[in-house]
């Protein structure tokens, strides 16, 4: 039975115990209908299910981002959120250490 991985959203055909993309357990996977099609391209089989919005996506409207399937809208939102967080931390979020020895 084909399933979408609950962890990364990848399409897995056959009775796998672990996901072919992220190696996560398929016990919590979501069943894929036999006639599954991309939400935007009804004649195309899906790459997987977006972990952001849950829509079925094909290679034309989604991709793997950090080993998770995402539609381009959710991927853009995630990239904007990440860039804003990094910019707001004032230097990449990493503090400079004082070193091993303190100067007197």
N, CA, C and O atoms as a Tinker XYZ file with bonds, in Angstrom:
   416  protein
     1  N      0.835000   -1.169000    0.000000    73     2
     2  CA     0.000000    0.000000    0.000000    64     1     3
     3  C      0.891000    1.247000    0.000000    63     2     4     5
     4  O      1.816000    1.342000    0.807000    81     3
     5  N      0.628000    2.186000   -0.879000    73     3     6
     6  CA     1.399000    3.424000   -0.973000    64     5     7
     7  C      1.017000    4.371000    0.164000    63     6     8     9
     8  O     -0.146000    4.460000    0.556000    81     7
     9  N      2.030000    5.077000    0.686000    73     7    10
    10  CA     1.793000    6.003000    1.799000    64     9    11
    11  C      2.671000    7.240000    1.668000    63    10    12    13
    12  O      3.735000    7.201000    1.049000    81    11
    13  N      2.205000    8.344000    2.264000    73    11    14
    14  CA     3.023000    9.537000    2.446000    64    13    15
    15  C      3.659000    9.427000    3.821000    63    14    16    17
    16  O      2.989000    9.055000    4.785000    81    15
    17  N      4.930000    9.743000    3.924000    73    15    18
    18  CA     5.622000    9.721000    5.218000    64    17    19
    19  C      5.082000   10.861000    6.083000    63    18    20    21
    20  O      4.968000   11.994000    5.615000    81    19
    21  N      4.752000   10.568000    7.329000    73    19    22
    22  CA     4.243000   11.597000    8.240000    64    21    23
    23  C      5.334000   12.585000    8.637000    63    22    24    25
    24  O      5.034000   13.722000    9.001000    81    23
    25  N      6.587000   12.169000    8.573000    73    23    26
    26  CA     7.698000   13.024000    8.993000    64    25    27
    27  C      8.175000   13.967000    7.893000    63    26    28    29
    28  O      8.365000   15.159000    8.138000    81    27
    29  N      8.372000   13.438000    6.671000    73    27    30
    30  CA     8.928000   14.286000    5.607000    64    29    31
    31  C      7.969000   14.514000    4.444000    63    30    32    33
    32  O      8.236000   15.364000    3.595000    81    31
    33  N      6.858000   13.777000    4.382000    73    31    34
    34  CA     5.873000   13.976000    3.330000    64    33    35
    35  C      6.166000   13.258000    2.023000    63    34    36    37
    36  O      5.407000   13.413000    1.066000    81    35
    37  N      7.233000   12.483000    1.946000    73    35    38
    38  CA     7.611000   11.793000    0.708000    64    37    39
    39  C      6.639000   10.666000    0.366000    63    38    40    41
    40  O      6.083000   10.008000    1.245000    81    39
    41  N      6.454000   10.466000   -0.931000    73    39    42
    42  CA     5.627000    9.366000   -1.436000    64    41    43
    43  C      6.437000    8.080000   -1.343000    63    42    44    45
    44  O      7.569000    8.023000   -1.824000    81    43
    45  N      5.874000    7.064000   -0.736000    73    43    46
    46  CA     6.518000    5.754000   -0.606000    64    45    47
    47  C      5.582000    4.707000   -1.182000    63    46    48    49
    48  O      4.475000    4.516000   -0.678000    81    47
    49  N      6.020000    4.028000   -2.236000    73    47    50
    50  CA     5.192000    2.969000   -2.799000    64    49    51
    51  C      5.596000    1.645000   -2.172000    63    50    52    53
    52  O      6.769000    1.423000   -1.873000    81    51
    53  N      4.647000    0.791000   -1.980000    73    51    54
    54  CA     4.951000   -0.515000   -1.409000    64    53    55
    55  C      4.902000   -0.524000    0.102000    63    54    56    57
    56  O      4.829000    0.531000    0.733000    81    55
    57  N      4.942000   -1.709000    0.685000    73    55    58
    58  CA     4.843000   -1.854000    2.140000    64    57    59
    59  C      6.200000   -1.671000    2.826000    63    58    60    61
    60  O      6.815000   -2.646000    3.258000    81    59
    61  N      6.661000   -0.436000    2.926000    73    59    62
    62  CA     7.944000   -0.150000    3.581000    64    61    63
    63  C      7.740000    0.042000    5.080000    63    62    64    65
    64  O      6.696000    0.534000    5.509000    81    63
    65  N      8.724000   -0.339000    5.864000    73    63    66
    66  CA     8.680000   -0.077000    7.300000    64    65    67
    67  C      9.319000    1.260000    7.627000    63    66    68    69
    68  O      9.045000    1.847000    8.674000    81    67
    69  N     10.181000    1.748000    6.721000    73    67    70
    70  CA    10.786000    3.060000    6.924000    64    69    71
    71  C     10.738000    3.841000    5.611000    63    70    72    73
    72  O     10.707000    3.254000    4.529000    81    71
    73  N     10.731000    5.152000    5.716000    73    71    74
    74  CA    10.624000    6.044000    4.568000    64    73    75
    75  C     11.885000    5.954000    3.705000    63    74    76    77
    76  O     12.996000    5.863000    4.228000    81    75
    77  N     11.706000    5.981000    2.381000    73    75    78
    78  CA    12.848000    5.905000    1.477000    64    77    79
    79  C     13.648000    7.205000    1.445000    63    78    80    81
    80  O     14.794000    7.209000    0.996000    81    79
    81  N     13.060000    8.315000    1.917000    73    79    82
    82  CA    13.764000    9.604000    1.898000    64    81    83
    83  C     14.433000    9.942000    3.220000    63    82    84    85
    84  O     15.607000   10.310000    3.247000    81    83
    85  N     13.687000    9.817000    4.325000    73    83    86
    86  CA    14.224000   10.259000    5.618000    64    85    87
    87  C     14.484000    9.114000    6.587000    63    86    88    89
    88  O     14.988000    9.336000    7.688000    81    87
    89  N     14.141000    7.885000    6.184000    73    87    90
    90  CA    14.309000    6.690000    7.013000    64    89    91
    91  C     13.457000    6.715000    8.280000    63    90    92    93
    92  O     13.698000    5.936000    9.202000    81    91
    93  N     12.466000    7.602000    8.332000    73    91    94
    94  CA    11.551000    7.639000    9.464000    64    93    95
    95  C     10.586000    6.464000    9.415000    63    94    96    97
    96  O     10.407000    5.855000    8.360000    81    95
    97  N      9.960000    6.137000   10.546000    73    95    98
    98  CA     9.036000    5.007000   10.581000    64    97    99
    99  C      7.768000    5.298000    9.779000    63    98   100   101
   100  O      7.225000    6.401000    9.845000    81    99
   101  N      7.301000    4.309000    9.026000    73    99   102
   102  CA     6.095000    4.488000    8.222000    64   101   103
   103  C      4.826000    4.085000    8.974000    63   102   104   105
   104  O      3.741000    4.095000    8.393000    81   103
   105  N      4.941000    3.735000   10.244000    73   103   106
   106  CA     3.778000    3.326000   11.036000    64   105   107
   107  C      2.738000    4.438000   11.111000    63   106   108   109
   108  O      1.541000    4.157000   11.160000    81   107
   109  N      3.177000    5.702000   11.121000    73   107   110
   110  CA     2.266000    6.841000   11.222000    64   109   111
   111  C      2.007000    7.500000    9.871000    63   110   112   113
   112  O      1.509000    8.625000    9.817000    81   111
   113  N      2.336000    6.817000    8.792000    73   111   114
   114  CA     2.159000    7.381000    7.457000    64   113   115
   115  C      0.693000    7.576000    7.101000    63   114   116   117
   116  O     -0.196000    7.029000    7.752000    81   115
   117  N      0.455000    8.361000    6.062000    73   115   118
   118  CA    -0.890000    8.663000    5.591000    64   117   119
   119  C     -1.125000    7.896000    4.294000    63   118   120   121
   120  O     -0.323000    7.990000    3.365000    81   119
   121  N     -2.210000    7.143000    4.224000    73   119   122
   122  CA    -2.515000    6.368000    3.030000    64   121   123
   123  C     -2.695000    7.273000    1.820000    63   122   124   125
   124  O     -3.257000    8.364000    1.916000    81   123
   125  N     -2.209000    6.797000    0.685000    73   123   126
   126  CA    -2.324000    7.533000   -0.564000    64   125   127
   127  C     -3.417000    6.887000   -1.403000    63   126   128   129
   128  O     -3.374000    5.679000   -1.638000    81   127
   129  N     -4.403000    7.669000   -1.864000    73   127   130
   130  CA    -5.424000    7.089000   -2.738000    64   129   131
   131  C     -4.787000    6.559000   -4.019000    63   130   132   133
   132  O     -3.775000    7.093000   -4.472000    81   131
   133  N     -5.364000    5.523000   -4.602000    73   131   134
   134  CA    -4.821000    4.923000   -5.824000    64   133   135
   135  C     -4.758000    5.914000   -6.974000    63   134   136   137
   136  O     -3.898000    5.804000   -7.848000    81   135
   137  N     -5.663000    6.877000   -6.975000    73   135   138
   138  CA    -5.700000    7.865000   -8.048000    64   137   139
   139  C     -5.115000    9.216000   -7.612000    63   138   140   141
   140  O     -5.558000   10.263000   -8.086000    81   139
   141  N     -4.131000    9.197000   -6.719000    73   139   142
   142  CA    -3.534000   10.433000   -6.204000    64   141   143
   143  C     -2.925000   11.255000   -7.331000    63   142   144   145
   144  O     -2.221000   10.723000   -8.190000    81   143
   145  N     -3.200000   12.549000   -7.320000    73   143   146
   146  CA    -2.695000   13.477000   -8.324000    64   145   147
   147  C     -2.279000   14.765000   -7.640000    63   146   148   149
   148  O     -2.756000   15.083000   -6.550000    81   147
   149  N     -1.391000   15.501000   -8.281000    73   147   150
   150  CA    -0.937000   16.810000   -7.787000    64   149   151
   151  C     -2.140000   17.744000   -7.678000    63   150   152   153
   152  O     -3.036000   17.703000   -8.522000    81   151
   153  N     -2.163000   18.581000   -6.649000    73   151   154
   154  CA    -3.268000   19.515000   -6.439000    64   153   155
   155  C     -3.365000   20.542000   -7.562000    63   154   156   157
   156  O     -4.467000   20.971000   -7.904000    81   155
   157  N     -2.239000   20.943000   -8.142000    73   155   158
   158  CA    -2.234000   21.952000   -9.204000    64   157   159
   159  C     -2.227000   21.352000  -10.604000    63   158   160   161
   160  O     -2.648000   22.012000  -11.554000    81   159
   161  N     -1.761000   20.128000  -10.750000    73   159   162
   162  CA    -1.647000   19.462000  -12.050000    64   161   163
   163  C     -2.359000   18.109000  -11.976000    63   162   164   165
   164  O     -1.724000   17.099000  -11.669000    81   163
   165  N     -3.658000   18.072000  -12.252000    73   163   166
   166  CA    -4.447000   16.856000  -12.062000    64   165   167
   167  C     -4.058000   15.653000  -12.925000    63   166   168   169
   168  O     -4.546000   14.547000  -12.693000    81   167
   169  N     -3.194000   15.854000  -13.905000    73   167   170
   170  CA    -2.764000   14.716000  -14.730000    64   169   171
   171  C     -1.404000   14.172000  -14.298000    63   170   172   173
   172  O     -0.886000   13.242000  -14.917000    81   171
   173  N     -0.819000   14.746000  -13.236000    73   171   174
   174  CA     0.526000   14.383000  -12.807000    64   173   175
   175  C      0.511000   13.667000  -11.455000    63   174   176   177
   176  O     -0.195000   14.078000  -10.535000    81   175
   177  N      1.289000   12.602000  -11.346000    73   175   178
   178  CA     1.431000   11.897000  -10.072000    64   177   179
   179  C      2.221000   12.759000   -9.091000    63   178   180   181
   180  O      3.112000   13.500000   -9.508000    81   179
   181  N      1.916000   12.678000   -7.800000    73   179   182
   182  CA     2.599000   13.533000   -6.831000    64   181   183
   183  C      3.989000   13.028000   -6.431000    63   182   184   185
   184  O      4.247000   11.825000   -6.397000    81   183
   185  N      4.867000   13.975000   -6.134000    73   183   186
   186  CA     6.175000   13.705000   -5.533000    64   185   187
   187  C      5.951000   13.313000   -4.074000    63   186   188   189
   188  O      6.618000   12.425000   -3.543000    81   187
   189  N      5.006000   13.988000   -3.448000    73   187   190
   190  CA     4.688000   13.747000   -2.044000    64   189   191
   191  C      3.642000   14.729000   -1.572000    63   190   192   193
   192  O      2.914000   15.327000   -2.365000    81   191
   193  N      3.584000   14.881000   -0.268000    73   191   194
   194  CA     2.608000   15.773000    0.350000    64   193   195
   195  C      3.359000   16.841000    1.129000    63   194   196   197
   196  O      4.219000   16.520000    1.950000    81   195
   197  N      3.043000   18.111000    0.880000    73   195   198
   198  CA     3.736000   19.229000    1.525000    64   197   199
   199  C      3.565000   19.133000    3.041000    63   198   200   201
   200  O      2.449000   18.976000    3.536000    81   199
   201  N      4.677000   19.230000    3.774000    73   199   202
   202  CA     4.610000   19.165000    5.230000    64   201   203
   203  C      4.087000   20.462000    5.823000    63   202   204   205
   204  O      3.720000   20.504000    6.997000    81   203
   205  N      4.048000   21.524000    5.021000    73   203   206
   206  CA     3.527000   22.804000    5.490000    64   205   207
   207  C      2.015000   22.900000    5.405000    63   206   208   209
   208  O      1.346000   23.180000    6.399000    81   207
   209  N      1.470000   22.664000    4.197000    73   207   210
   210  CA     0.030000   22.841000    3.983000    64   209   211
   211  C     -0.724000   21.541000    3.739000    63   210   212   213
   212  O     -1.954000   21.528000    3.779000    81   211
   213  N     -0.004000   20.443000    3.484000    73   211   214
   214  CA    -0.653000   19.159000    3.304000    64   213   215
   215  C     -1.121000   18.847000    1.892000    63   214   216   217
   216  O     -1.693000   17.781000    1.662000    81   215
   217  N     -0.892000   19.756000    0.930000    73   215   218
   218  CA    -1.352000   19.492000   -0.435000    64   217   219
   219  C     -0.396000   18.552000   -1.163000    63   218   220   221
   220  O      0.808000   18.551000   -0.905000    81   219
   221  N     -0.944000   17.759000   -2.070000    73   219   222
   222  CA    -0.134000   16.862000   -2.888000    64   221   223
   223  C      0.580000   17.702000   -3.944000    63   222   224   225
   224  O     -0.050000   18.519000   -4.614000    81   223
   225  N      1.889000   17.507000   -4.096000    73   223   226
   226  CA     2.669000   18.306000   -5.039000    64   225   227
   227  C      3.490000   17.414000   -5.959000    63   226   228   229
   228  O      3.931000   16.332000   -5.569000    81   227
   229  N      3.691000   17.889000   -7.199000    73   227   230
   230  CA     4.533000   17.188000   -8.159000    64   229   231
   231  C      5.885000   17.912000   -8.247000    63   230   232   233
   232  O      6.124000   18.868000   -7.509000    81   231
   233  N      6.758000   17.463000   -9.141000    73   231   234
   234  CA     8.072000   18.087000   -9.283000    64   233   235
   235  C      7.992000   19.523000   -9.796000    63   234   236   237
   236  O      8.924000   20.301000   -9.590000    81   235
   237  N      6.896000   19.886000  -10.461000    73   235   238
   238  CA     6.757000   21.242000  -11.000000    64   237   239
   239  C      6.337000   22.259000   -9.944000    63   238   240   241
   240  O      6.604000   23.450000  -10.100000    81   239
   241  N      5.688000   21.813000   -8.875000    73   239   242
   242  CA     5.202000   22.786000   -7.888000    64   241   243
   243  C      5.702000   22.512000   -6.473000    63   242   244   245
   244  O      5.180000   23.078000   -5.513000    81   243
   245  N      6.704000   21.651000   -6.335000    73   243   246
   246  CA     7.275000   21.395000   -5.025000    64   245   247
   247  C      8.631000   20.741000   -5.143000    63   246   248   249
   248  O      9.035000   20.328000   -6.230000    81   247
   249  N      9.336000   20.645000   -4.035000    73   247   250
   250  CA    10.650000   20.006000   -4.028000    64   249   251
   251  C     10.996000   19.567000   -2.608000    63   250   252   253
   252  O     10.245000   19.810000   -1.664000    81   251
   253  N     12.143000   18.921000   -2.482000    73   251   254
   254  CA    12.637000   18.510000   -1.173000    64   253   255
   255  C     13.429000   19.676000   -0.572000    63   254   256   257
   256  O     14.362000   20.182000   -1.196000    81   255
   257  N     13.061000   20.095000    0.623000    73   255   258
   258  CA    13.746000   21.165000    1.341000    64   257   259
   259  C     14.126000   20.616000    2.705000    63   258   260   261
   260  O     13.250000   20.267000    3.496000    81   259
   261  N     15.409000   20.535000    2.991000    73   259   262
   262  CA    15.890000   19.956000    4.255000    64   261   263
   263  C     15.296000   18.571000    4.483000    63   262   264   265
   264  O     14.857000   18.252000    5.588000    81   263
   265  N     15.284000   17.756000    3.443000    73   263   266
   266  CA    14.792000   16.380000    3.465000    64   265   267
   267  C     13.308000   16.283000    3.775000    63   266   268   269
   268  O     12.850000   15.283000    4.327000    81   267
   269  N     12.548000   17.331000    3.418000    73   267   270
   270  CA    11.100000   17.309000    3.578000    64   269   271
   271  C     10.463000   17.841000    2.303000    63   270   272   273
   272  O     11.004000   18.748000    1.670000    81   271
   273  N      9.317000   17.282000    1.921000    73   271   274
   274  CA     8.602000   17.744000    0.737000    64   273   275
   275  C      7.866000   19.037000    1.088000    63   274   276   277
   276  O      7.144000   19.105000    2.083000    81   275
   277  N      8.059000   20.056000    0.259000    73   275   278
   278  CA     7.365000   21.324000    0.464000    64   277   279
   279  C      6.927000   21.900000   -0.876000    63   278   280   281
   280  O      7.643000   21.796000   -1.872000    81   279
   281  N      5.733000   22.513000   -0.892000    73   279   282
   282  CA     5.319000   23.241000   -2.084000    64   281   283
   283  C      6.130000   24.536000   -2.107000    63   282   284   285
   284  O      6.697000   24.938000   -1.091000    81   283
   285  N      6.181000   25.183000   -3.263000    73   283   286
   286  CA     7.018000   26.379000   -3.370000    64   285   287
   287  C      6.526000   27.517000   -2.484000    63   286   288   289
   288  O      7.342000   28.309000   -2.011000    81   287
   289  N      5.214000   27.627000   -2.242000    73   287   290
   290  CA     4.696000   28.679000   -1.365000    64   289   291
   291  C      5.170000   28.479000    0.077000    63   290   292   293
   292  O      5.632000   29.426000    0.715000    81   291
   293  N      5.059000   27.271000    0.583000    73   291   294
   294  CA     5.506000   26.992000    1.956000    64   293   295
   295  C      7.025000   27.102000    2.081000    63   294   296   297
   296  O      7.532000   27.558000    3.106000    81   295
   297  N      7.755000   26.682000    1.035000    73   295   298
   298  CA     9.217000   26.787000    1.056000    64   297   299
   299  C      9.638000   28.255000    1.090000    63   298   300   301
   300  O     10.585000   28.608000    1.793000    81   299
   301  N      8.948000   29.111000    0.342000    73   299   302
   302  CA     9.272000   30.541000    0.344000    64   301   303
   303  C      8.976000   31.165000    1.703000    63   302   304   305
   304  O      9.749000   31.989000    2.191000    81   303
   305  N      7.870000   30.779000    2.309000    73   303   306
   306  CA     7.524000   31.278000    3.638000    64   305   307
   307  C      8.558000   30.835000    4.667000    63   306   308   309
   308  O      8.969000   31.625000    5.517000    81   307
   309  N      8.978000   29.574000    4.592000    73   307   310
   310  CA     9.992000   29.060000    5.516000    64   309   311
   311  C     11.319000   29.778000    5.324000    63   310   312   313
   312  O     11.998000   30.087000    6.303000    81   311
   313  N     11.699000   30.048000    4.084000    73   311   314
   314  CA    12.960000   30.744000    3.806000    64   313   315
   315  C     12.905000   32.178000    4.320000    63   314   316   317
   316  O     13.888000   32.675000    4.871000    81   315
   317  N     11.774000   32.845000    4.148000    73   315   318
   318  CA    11.620000   34.225000    4.627000    64   317   319
   319  C     11.675000   34.269000    6.145000    63   318   320   321
   320  O     12.316000   35.148000    6.722000    81   319
   321  N     11.004000   33.325000    6.794000    73   319   322
   322  CA    11.004000   33.262000    8.259000    64   321   323
   323  C     12.409000   32.999000    8.788000    63   322   324   325
   324  O     12.826000   33.624000    9.763000    81   323
   325  N     13.138000   32.089000    8.164000    73   323   326
   326  CA    14.500000   31.765000    8.584000    64   325   327
   327  C     15.424000   32.953000    8.381000    63   326   328   329
   328  O     16.241000   33.250000    9.253000    81   327
   329  N     15.313000   33.645000    7.240000    73   327   330
   330  CA    16.166000   34.801000    6.960000    64   329   331
   331  C     15.887000   35.932000    7.940000    63   330   332   333
   332  O     16.815000   36.600000    8.396000    81   331
   333  N     14.610000   36.153000    8.269000    73   331   334
   334  CA    14.243000   37.203000    9.218000    64   333   335
   335  C     14.773000   36.870000   10.604000    63   334   336   337
   336  O     15.260000   37.758000   11.303000    81   335
   337  N     14.690000   35.617000   11.014000    73   335   338
   338  CA    15.197000   35.206000   12.328000    64   337   339
   339  C     16.700000   35.387000   12.425000    63   338   340   341
   340  O     17.201000   35.852000   13.449000    81   339
   341  N     17.430000   35.026000   11.370000    73   339   342
   342  CA    18.887000   35.156000   11.372000    64   341   343
   343  C     19.304000   36.616000   11.375000    63   342   344   345
   344  O     20.272000   36.982000   12.043000    81   343
   345  N     18.589000   37.454000   10.640000    73   343   346
   346  CA    18.938000   38.879000   10.573000    64   345   347
   347  C     18.658000   39.565000   11.902000    63   346   348   349
   348  O     19.391000   40.472000   12.298000    81   347
   349  N     17.610000   39.143000   12.592000    73   347   350
   350  CA    17.236000   39.761000   13.858000    64   349   351
   351  C     18.127000   39.372000   15.012000    63   350   352   353
   352  O     18.059000   39.998000   16.070000    81   351
   353  N     18.956000   38.367000   14.851000    73   351   354
   354  CA    19.784000   37.914000   15.964000    64   353   355
   355  C     21.076000   38.716000   16.073000    63   354   356   357
   356  O     21.815000   38.560000   17.045000    81   355
   357  N     21.361000   39.570000   15.094000    73   355   358
   358  CA    22.514000   40.455000   15.175000    64   357   359
   359  C     23.845000   39.756000   15.055000    63   358   360   361
   360  O     24.720000   39.963000   15.896000    81   359
   361  N     24.027000   38.945000   14.054000    73   359   362
   362  CA    25.318000   38.303000   13.871000    64   361   363
   363  C     25.225000   36.805000   13.779000    63   362   364   365
   364  O     26.154000   36.084000   14.143000    81   363
   365  N     24.101000   36.345000   13.291000    73   363   366
   366  CA    23.966000   34.914000   13.093000    64   365   367
   367  C     23.596000   34.147000   14.346000    63   366   368   369
   368  O     23.580000   32.916000   14.330000    81   367
   369  N     23.297000   34.848000   15.438000    73   367   370
   370  CA    22.861000   34.171000   16.637000    64   369   371
   371  C     23.972000   33.562000   17.456000    63   370   372   373
   372  O     23.698000   32.859000   18.429000    81   371
   373  N     25.216000   33.807000   17.097000    73   371   374
   374  CA    26.335000   33.213000   17.824000    64   373   375
   375  C     27.105000   34.307000   18.558000    63   374   376   377
   376  O     27.524000   35.292000   17.949000    81   375
   377  N     27.291000   34.134000   19.858000    73   375   378
   378  CA    28.029000   35.104000   20.653000    64   377   379
   379  C     29.508000   34.791000   20.599000    63   378   380   381
   380  O     29.911000   33.631000   20.513000    81   379
   381  N     30.320000   35.848000   20.650000    73   379   382
   382  CA    31.763000   35.648000   20.714000    64   381   383
   383  C     32.147000   35.255000   22.131000    63   382   384   385
   384  O     31.650000   35.822000   23.104000    81   383
   385  N     33.022000   34.297000   22.231000    73   383   386
   386  CA    33.443000   33.873000   23.560000    64   385   387
   387  C     34.564000   34.793000   24.039000    63   386   388   389
   388  O     35.230000   35.449000   23.238000    81   387
   389  N     34.755000   34.831000   25.326000    73   387   390
   390  CA    35.773000   35.675000   25.922000    64   389   391
   391  C     37.164000   35.066000   25.762000    63   390   392   393
   392  O     38.162000   35.738000   26.024000    81   391
   393  N     37.243000   33.845000   25.349000    73   391   394
   394  CA    38.527000   33.184000   25.207000    64   393   395
   395  C     38.812000   32.291000   26.403000    63   394   396   397
   396  O     38.020000   32.211000   27.343000    81   395
   397  N     39.943000   31.631000   26.351000    73   395   398
   398  CA    40.303000   30.724000   27.431000    64   397   399
   399  C     40.824000   31.460000   28.653000    63   398   400   401
   400  O     40.603000   31.023000   29.783000    81   399
   401  N     41.506000   32.561000   28.440000    73   399   402
   402  CA    42.110000   33.286000   29.549000    64   401   403
   403  C     41.605000   34.716000   29.592000    63   402   404   405
   404  O     41.487000   35.366000   28.553000    81   403
   405  N     41.310000   35.205000   30.773000    73   403   406
   406  CA    40.863000   36.584000   30.917000    64   405   407
   407  C     42.081000   37.481000   31.058000    63   406   408   409
   408  O     43.055000   37.112000   31.714000    81   407
   409  N     42.031000   38.656000   30.444000    73   407   410
   410  CA    43.109000   39.623000   30.594000    64   409   411
   411  C     42.878000   40.420000   31.845000    63   410   412   413
   412  O     41.738000   40.732000   32.189000    81   411
   413  N     43.954000   40.754000   32.534000    73   411   414
   414  CA    43.864000   41.530000   33.771000    64   413   415
   415  C     43.967000   42.993000   33.504000    63   414   416
   416  O     43.910000   43.796000   34.435000    81   415
